[in-house]
C-alpha cells in the first residue's frame, strides 16, 4: 500500500522535482500550495504538479492570516535579522508548516515533505514547526536524499520527464516571494564581490531610475497595526499591496547582504521589501514619539531576540510566546499617523502625530510660548551627577603644547 505524503509545494524547480521523485518511489503525493502573496497559484503550477505525479493539489489563500498573525507581530517587534533582512520568507514558513500539518491530519497522511536543501534555513523552519505541532509525523526531505548534485542536474531531470519549469541554466536564480518581500539567491549572486545584475531584481526599480518627483504616504496605526493609507482605511492585504507598488516605483526596499544561516554557513542574499521597509520606518518613528527612553531601549534588545527566533524557525518556542506578550502590551498606545517622503531609494519620516505622544511643544519650544522652568535644571544636574562627583579628581591630564621649531 502506497504511503500518503503531503508536500509543501511552491511550483518551483525543487518542489516540482520532489513530486516526481516521491511518486517514483511509490508514494501518493498530495501537493499543498499556500498563497501568501506570491500571487494566485497559477494554473501552470497546478498543472505542473499533476504532470510530475501529484494525485491531488490543495490550495489555500493565507494572505490575510499571514499579514495579521505573522507580519504585523514582526513589524510591532521591529524584527530585522542582522540589520537588513525583514524576514519575509522566514515569517511565511511557520504559517505554511502549520497548514501542512493540518492538511496531513485532514487527509490521513502520516508523512509530510518539503523541498528545502540540506544547507538552507527553510528545512529548519519547516521541521521544527512540524515537530512542535505533531512529532508523530514523518518528515521527508528529498533534496537531502537524492543524487542530484546541482540545479543544472535538476533542470535536466525535469526536462527528461517533461515537467514544464520556469528556470534555465542561464538564469538559475532561486526566488521566494510573498506579500512581505522577495528573497533571491543563487546564480551570479554566489560571488559576493559582484554587483547583482539588473535581472536579479523582481519588482523594485533601481533608485537612480525612480520617479523624478517624491511621493508622500500617510500611514495610520491603531494599537500598533497599520490601518489607513492616505486617509483611507484598508485591509492588511490591500494596504501592503499598494505600499509595495508605491515603494517599488521609488526604489525603496532593496538590500544585498551577507547573512549567517542557521546551519552556520554564510550566504549572499538579495531582498526586496518595499512595503515592509516603509511600514517599519513609520512604526519605529511613531514609537519614538510615544515611548519613554527606557522602554525604547529595552524594546530594541527584544527586537534582536525576536528576529533571531523567527529566523531560526522558533515561532512556537516558549521564549517567542513570552516576547509576544511583551510586544502586545507595548502596542496598546501605539496609535497615530505618520507621513513619509519617498524618493529615489530613500524613505524619510517627515511628520508624525499621536494622541499618546510624549512630545509637548510647550516644553520643547524656544519661542515665547515656552513653559519649561529652566531654573529646575540646576537641581536636576546636581542630583543626576552626585554618584560621579570627584571620581576623576586629580586624574585630568593636560597635553603640553608642542614647541615650534623656531623656539
N, C-alpha and C positions, 0 to 999 in steps of 0.2 A: 504493500500500500504506500503510495507516494506521500511524502511529508508536505504539509502546507506551510509556506513561508511568506510572511508579509514583508515586502521590500520597500524601504524608503526610496521612492523613485523620483528623480528630478527631470528625467527626459534627456539628460546629457549623455556624453560618451560612456563614462564609467558605469552608471546605473543601467544603461541600455545593454551593455555587455554583460553586466551582472545577471540580468534577466535570462539571457541566453545560456550563460554559464551554469546557473542554477537549474534551468529547465533540462539541460543536457545531462545533469546528474540525476534526473528523475523527480525533482521537486515540483510541486504545483505552486506556481508563483502568483501571488496577489500583489500587484503594484499599487502602492499608496502614494498619491500626489497631493501635496499641500500647497494651496495658493496663499502665499504670504506677501504677495505684491509683485511677483515677477511677471504678472500679467495672467490672464486666464490661461490655464494649461491648454496649449494649442492642440487642435485635433491631430496635428502631425506627431506630437509627443505621445499621445494616447495610442495612435496607430503604430508608432514605433515600438511601444511596449508589447503590443499584441503580436507584431511581426516577430519580435525577439522571443516570444513564447509565453507571455503572461496570460494566465487563464481569466484574469479579471483586473480591471483598473478602477480604483476608488479615488474620487477627487473630493476634497473638502476645501471650502473657502474659509480661511482662517485669518483674513486680513484684519478685521475689527478686533478679534481677540488678540492678535499679535500686537497691534498698536496699544490697546487698552491695558492688557495684562503683562506685557513684556517690555515694549519700548517706553511707555510712559514711566514705569518704575525706574528703568535705567536712566531716563532723562532726569527724573527728580533726584536720583542719587548722584548725577553728574559722572556716570560711569564711562571712563575713557581709558582704554588699555595702553599703557606705556606712552601716554601723552598724545596719541594720534588716532587710534582705532576706536570708532564709536560702536563697535561690537555688533554690527548688523547681522552677519552670519551667525555669530555666537549666540545672539538672542533668539534666532529662529529655531535653533536645534532642540532645546528642551521642549518647545511647543510641538514641533514635528514628532519628536520621540514620544511625547505624551499621547498624541493621537495614534501613533504607530502601535503602541501598546493597546490602546482602546480598540483599534481595528482587529488586532490579533485576538483579543477577548471575544469580540462580536462574531468573528468568523471561525472560532475554534482552533486557530493556529497555535502551535506550541513553539514556533520559532519566528524570529524577525531577522532582517538583514539590512545592511547598508553598503554603500559603495565607496566608503572612505579608505584612504590609503593608510598604510601602517606607520607613516611618519607625520601624519596630519593631526590637527586638533579635533576635527569633527568626530572621529572614531571615539575619542574620549567622551565627548558631549553626548553622543547617541547612547553609548553603552552605559555610562554612569546613570543617566536618566532612566534607562530601561531597567537597570538592576535595582534602582531605588524604588521603582513603581511595581516591578514584578520580577524578583530574582529567579523565578522558575522558568522564565522564557529562555530558550536557547538563542544565542546571538551568533549570526554568521557574517563573516567579513570576507567576501570573495577576493577582494583586491589583495588581502594578506595571504591568500592561499594559492591563487592561480599562478601560472608560469610566465605570464606576460611581464616583460622587464621594462617596458616603456609605453608611452601613449601612442607612439607610432605602431607598435605591435597590436595595441587595442584597436586602432583605426583599421589596420589590415584585417583583423578578426571580424570586426563589424562589417566591413566591405565584403568579406568572403561569405558571410551569412546574410547578405542583402539587407542589413539593418541600416536604414537611412539616418545619417548623422549630420550634425551641423558644424563639425570641426574638420580641419585638414592639417596635414603636416606643415603647411605654410603658416597657418595661424593657430597654433596648438595651445591657445590660452584656456585656462580653467577659470570659469566665471560662475559666481553665485550672486544672484540678485534678489532683493526683496524691497519692500517699501522703505525700509530704514537705510538701505545703502547697497552698494555693489562691491564685491571682492573679486580681484583679478590677480591671477598668478600664472606662473609657468612661462614657457616660450622665451622670448627675448628678455623678460624680466628676471630670469635666473642669473644674469650677470649684474650685480648691484652697481657697477660702475657706469653702465649706460643709461642714458635718459630714456624713459618709457616712450616707445614710438607713438605717434598720434593715434594709430589704430587701436591702441590699448584701451583708451577711454571709451565709455559706452554712451554717457548722457550729459556730460558736463563740457561746456565749451572751454577752450584754452582761455585763461584770464585775459590775455592780450587781445583776444578776438571777441571779448564780451561786448555787451551793448555800450554805445558811446555815451549814454546818459545814465546816471544812477537811478535805481528804483528804491522806493521806500515800502517797507512792510510793517504793519502794525499788528502785533500778536497779543491776544487777550488770554490770560490764565485764570483759572478758578481752582483753588486748593491744589495748585501745582500742576494741573493738567491744561494743556493748550485747548482752548475752546473757540476762539474767534480769530479770523484773519481779515484785516482791514475792515473791522467793524461788523463782519458777517459771521454768524455762528455756523460752524461746520463740524461734521462728524470727524473722528480721527483720521479715517482713510482719505477723505476728500481734502482735508486740511494739509496732510503730508504730501499728497499728490500735487497740489497746487504749489506748495513751497518747493518741491523738487523741481518742477518746471521753471519756477521763477529763479531759484538759486542756480540751477544748471545753466540758464541763459546768461548769467552774470559770472560764470566761472567759479562759483562757490562750492567748496566741499571736496576738493581733490587732496589726496595725501599719498605719499610714496614713502614707505617706511621699511626698515629692517626690524623685525619683531622676534621676540623669544617665544617659540612654540612650547606647548605643554610638555612635549616629549623631550625637550632640551635642546633642539637644534634651532639655528637662526634661519629665518626665511625672509624673502623680499616680497612685499605685498603692495599692490596699488588699490586704493579705496576711493569710492565716490559716495558722498553722503550730503547732498545739498540741504535737504530739509532738516536732518539731524544736526548739522552744523549751525544752521540758523536758530533752531529751537534751543540748542544748548547755550549759545551766546545770550539769547534773550532770557532764558531761565536763570542762568548764573547771575546776570545783572539784576534781575528782579530780587533774587535772594540777598544780594549785597545791599539793596535798598531797605530790606525788611529785617534781616537777621542782625543780631548783635555780634560783636567781634569773636567771642569765644565759640559761639555756635557755628559761625562761618569756618573757623579754623578746624574745629573738630570734624565738621562735615567733610572737609577736604580729605582728612585721613580716612574717613569712612568710604569716600568715593574710590580711593585706591583699592581698598579691600574688596569692595563691591564689584569693581571691574575685573579684578583677578579671579573672583569666584565665578562670574559669568563666563569669562574666557576659558576657564578650566572645566566648564561643564557642571559646576556645582550649584545649579539653580535651586535644587531642593535641599541643599545642605542646611543643617541647623543654624550655622552662623549666618548664612544668607537670609534665612527666615527671621532671625533676630534683627539683622540690619534693616530688613523691610519694615519692621515695626517702628524702628527709629526714624527712618526716612518718611514714612507715612505721617508720623507725629509732627515732623518739621513742616510738612506741606499744608497744615491747616490754615496758615495765614498767608500762603504764597498765592495771593490773588492780586491781579493788577494788569497793567498794559505796558508793553514795551514797543518802541518804534526803532526800526533798524534801517540803515542805509546800505544797499548792496551795489557794489561797483567793482568790476574788473578783478574778481577774486577776493575782494575784501568784504567783510561783514561787520559793520560797526554799529553799536547801540548809540542812538542819538537822542533818545528820550525814554523816560520811564515814570510811572506813577502807580500808587497803590494806596488803598485806604488804611493799610497797616504799615506804611513807611515809617522808619525811624528818623528819616531826614526831616529837619524842621528849618525852613528858610529863615524864620525869625532868630534862630540861633546861629545859622551858618553865614548870614549876610554881613557885609561890611558897610551897608548903607545906613541911613538914618533910622531904618526900621529895626536895627539890631537890638535884641533884648537880652543878649548874653552878658552876665555880670563878670567882666574881666578881672575884677578885684578878687574873685574867688579862686583864680588860677594860682596865686601865690601859695595859698594854703594847700591846694591840691598837690603842687610840685613838692612842697615841704614834706607832706606825708608820703607821697609816692617814692621820694628819694631817700627816706630815712634808712632803709636797710643798706644803702650803698655809701652813706656819708663816711668819709675817711678811709675807705677801703683801698685807695691808691695813694694814700698820704706818703710823701717822701719818695715816690717812685716815678715822678714825672721827669722824663729825660728830655732835655732840650738839645737839639742838634746845634753844634757850633757852626757859625757862618764860615763858609770857605774863604780862605785868603786868596786875594788876587795875586797873580804873578808879579804885578807891578808894585806890590807892597802896600 
